[in-house]
Each structure stands twice: as C-alpha cells, then as structure tokens.
C-alpha cells in the first residue's frame, strides 16, 4: 500500500468511526449503562419509543409498546434486591450506530430455596430510532444445563405476571 493510500484509508476509517454513532444514541447508551449500574429500572421507559418491542428470544414472546415493556422490565428487574455479590456485570458491549449489543452476566437468587447461581449467557440487542430504543431482543443461554430448563420455565411465567401487572395499571393491549 502506498503512503497516500494508507492516509486515505485512515481518513475513511476515522470518518466512519465519527459517523457510526450519533450524540443522541451515545447519550442513550450512557443512560442505559447508568440504569444497569444502579440496578434501578424505573426510568428505563424514558429510553423507549412508544411503539417499542422487547422480545424474549428463548420463548419467542414479544412485549409490544412502552407500557407492556415496562410491566415486564419491572417484573423481571425493578423488584430485584441485589447484594454486593449479585450485581449485573457487563462483559462486552459494542455498537455499529444502529444497534447496541450488550453481553452480561448476573447471579440468579431464589430466596425461597436459598439458591444463588451465576447466569452467564445473556445478550441484549437494542435498536436505535430517533435517540431512543425501539426494539430490544434478549438472548439467554445459561451455561449449566439445569439452569437452561429453569430459565425457560421462569421466562414463560413473565408474560403472565407482566400481563396481570399491566391490567392493574389499565393497559388493555396485553
């Protein structure tokens, strides 16, 4: 490669990197990371479009609209009581400007059974639209076989619980 070609390639790469993510999307990512860091999901809805979707890929269920998504998020996350050993740990994250991919792990706690186990196969894929998330897909693949079955059973309960919670709030579409 000639020096001039290298300069042109570097400039093209710099331009592509500069244009990959908008300031609005960068702010959205930072707001999401703050929610994860504080483990407080009550404001997650402010990051979503009104018509957003949240799909639980292991069971093929999709929550539709901000209210349904928030009923699920609050059921799955907002009521958690993590201790120092159970924080969500983000292992990897990257974006191409249109999507954000976040790989994480956390400990599952079942108080009634006095059980704690690390679930290490979570991946969330967010799509950006107008500085908000309009679609989220959650992939869950625990590495231990017993947790695979348990995860699928628990995930199948979330739509029922979230539907009940949404009905209490007056959301009719679930």
Secondary structure by P-SEA (a helix, b strand, c coil): ccaaaaaaaaaaaaaaaaacccaaaaaaaaaaaaaaaaccccccccccccbbbbbccccccccccaaaaaaaaaacccccccccccccccccccccccbbbbbbbbbbbcccccbbbbbcbbbbbbbbccccccbbbbbbbbccaaaaaaaaaaaaaaaaaaaaaaaaaccccc
